[in-house]
Amino acid sequence: MDRRFVKTGAILGGLVVIAWMAKALLLQGLSVTTLGTAPPTAAAVSQSLGLSASRTTLPVIDEDYSLQDVRYFQGNEWAVATVAPTKPDADTVLIVMKKIGGTYQPVLGPGVVFSSSYVYTLPPDVSQYLNKRGALNG
C-alpha cells in the first residue's frame, strides 16, 4: 500500500512539474498589456456607432474615432459629444447621452442634424447648445 502511495505521489509530482514547465515555455516572451482608462462616454458612443457589414466588433475610441469635445450639463447627468472618425470615410457627428443607472446611454444620435422637435424632450441647456452648434433644423 505504501509503495502505491509513493508511486502515485511521484507521478502527480512529475505532472505538476511538467505542467509548470509547459506553462513557462508557452508564455515565454508574451507581455501583458494594460489598457488605459476610457472616458465614461466611450462605451455608449462605441455601441451607438455599432457594427457594420465590414466590422464584426464595435468601434474603438482612439482607434476608429475620437471624442473631440464632450460637454456636460445638469451636474454631469447629460452629455453631448462630438465624435470624429479617424478615417476620412465617415462624418463627424454629435451624440446626446443621459446618465442612467450610473452609465451614459445614448438618447439622440449619432447624427449631424436633429429635428427641432427634440428640444421638448431635452433639458433647455442641452437644446440651446445643439441650436448654437447648428445641429437643430426646423
C-alpha positions as CSV (number, residue, x, y, z in Angstrom):
1,M,0.0,0.0,0.0
2,D,2.8,2.4,0.9
3,R,4.5,1.7,-2.4
4,R,1.5,2.6,-4.5
5,F,1.1,5.8,-2.5
6,V,4.7,6.8,-3.2
7,K,4.4,5.9,-6.8
8,T,1.2,7.9,-7.2
9,G,2.7,10.8,-5.5
10,A,5.8,10.7,-7.7
11,I,3.6,10.6,-10.8
12,L,1.5,13.5,-9.6
13,G,4.5,15.5,-8.7
14,G,6.0,14.8,-12.1
15,L,2.9,16.0,-13.8
16,V,2.9,19.2,-11.8
17,V,6.5,19.9,-12.8
18,I,5.8,19.2,-16.4
19,A,2.7,21.4,-16.4
20,W,4.7,24.2,-14.7
21,M,7.5,23.9,-17.3
22,A,5.0,23.8,-20.2
23,K,3.3,26.9,-18.9
24,A,6.6,28.7,-18.7
25,L,7.6,27.7,-22.2
26,L,4.2,28.6,-23.7
27,L,4.1,32.0,-22.1
28,Q,7.7,32.8,-22.7
29,G,8.0,36.2,-24.4
30,L,4.4,37.1,-24.0
31,S,3.8,40.5,-22.5
32,V,0.9,41.8,-20.5
33,T,-0.8,44.8,-22.0
34,T,-2.7,47.2,-19.7
35,L,-5.4,49.3,-21.1
36,G,-5.8,53.0,-20.3
37,T,-8.9,54.4,-18.8
38,A,-11.5,55.4,-21.4
39,P,-13.8,58.4,-20.9
40,P,-17.1,57.5,-19.3
41,T,-18.9,58.2,-22.5
42,A,-16.8,55.9,-24.7
43,A,-18.9,52.7,-24.2
44,A,-22.1,54.5,-25.1
45,V,-20.5,56.1,-28.2
46,S,-19.0,52.8,-29.4
47,Q,-22.3,51.0,-29.0
48,S,-24.3,53.7,-30.8
49,L,-21.9,53.7,-33.7
50,G,-22.5,50.0,-33.8
51,L,-21.5,47.3,-36.2
52,S,-21.4,47.4,-40.0
53,A,-21.2,45.0,-42.9
54,S,-17.4,45.2,-42.8
55,R,-17.0,45.1,-39.0
56,T,-17.7,42.3,-36.5
57,T,-16.5,44.3,-33.5
58,L,-17.6,47.6,-32.1
59,P,-15.6,50.7,-33.0
60,V,-12.8,51.5,-30.5
61,I,-12.1,55.0,-29.1
62,D,-8.7,56.5,-30.4
63,E,-8.6,53.7,-33.0
64,D,-11.8,54.2,-35.0
65,Y,-12.9,57.5,-33.6
66,S,-12.0,60.3,-31.2
67,L,-14.1,62.4,-28.9
68,Q,-13.0,65.9,-29.7
69,D,-15.4,67.7,-27.4
70,V,-17.6,66.4,-24.6
71,R,-19.8,68.9,-22.9
72,Y,-21.6,68.0,-19.7
73,F,-24.9,69.5,-18.5
74,Q,-27.0,69.5,-15.4
75,G,-24.4,68.2,-13.0
76,N,-23.0,65.7,-15.5
77,E,-26.3,64.0,-15.9
78,W,-26.4,64.9,-19.6
79,A,-23.5,64.9,-22.1
80,V,-23.1,66.0,-25.8
81,A,-20.1,64.6,-27.5
82,T,-18.5,65.4,-30.9
83,V,-17.5,62.1,-32.5
84,A,-14.8,62.4,-35.1
85,P,-13.8,59.4,-37.2
86,T,-10.1,58.6,-37.5
87,K,-10.5,57.6,-41.2
88,P,-11.9,60.1,-43.8
89,D,-14.7,57.8,-44.9
90,A,-17.2,59.0,-42.3
91,D,-18.8,62.2,-41.0
92,T,-18.1,63.9,-37.7
93,V,-21.3,63.5,-35.7
94,L,-22.9,64.5,-32.4
95,I,-24.4,62.2,-29.8
96,V,-26.5,63.2,-26.8
97,M,-26.3,61.0,-23.8
98,K,-28.1,60.8,-20.4
99,K,-26.7,59.1,-17.3
100,I,-29.0,56.3,-16.4
101,G,-28.1,53.9,-13.6
102,G,-24.6,55.4,-13.4
103,T,-23.7,54.9,-17.0
104,Y,-24.2,57.2,-20.0
105,Q,-26.8,56.0,-22.5
106,P,-27.4,57.5,-26.0
107,V,-30.7,59.3,-26.3
108,L,-30.2,61.2,-29.5
109,G,-27.9,60.4,-32.4
110,P,-25.3,59.9,-33.6
111,G,-26.2,62.4,-36.2
112,V,-25.2,65.6,-37.9
113,V,-28.6,67.4,-37.7
114,F,-31.6,66.6,-35.5
115,S,-35.2,67.7,-35.7
116,S,-36.1,70.7,-33.6
117,S,-39.0,68.7,-32.1
118,Y,-36.4,67.0,-29.8
119,V,-36.0,70.3,-27.8
120,Y,-39.1,69.4,-25.8
121,T,-37.5,66.2,-24.5
122,L,-34.1,67.6,-23.7
123,P,-33.0,69.9,-20.9
124,P,-33.1,73.6,-22.0
125,D,-29.3,74.0,-21.8
126,V,-28.7,70.9,-24.0
127,S,-31.2,72.2,-26.6
128,Q,-29.5,75.6,-26.5
129,Y,-26.1,74.0,-27.1
130,L,-27.4,71.9,-30.0
131,N,-29.0,75.0,-31.5
132,K,-25.9,77.0,-31.1
133,R,-23.9,74.3,-32.9
134,G,-26.4,74.4,-35.8
135,A,-27.4,70.8,-35.1
136,L,-31.2,71.5,-35.0
137,N,-33.3,72.0,-38.1
138,G,-36.8,73.3,-38.5
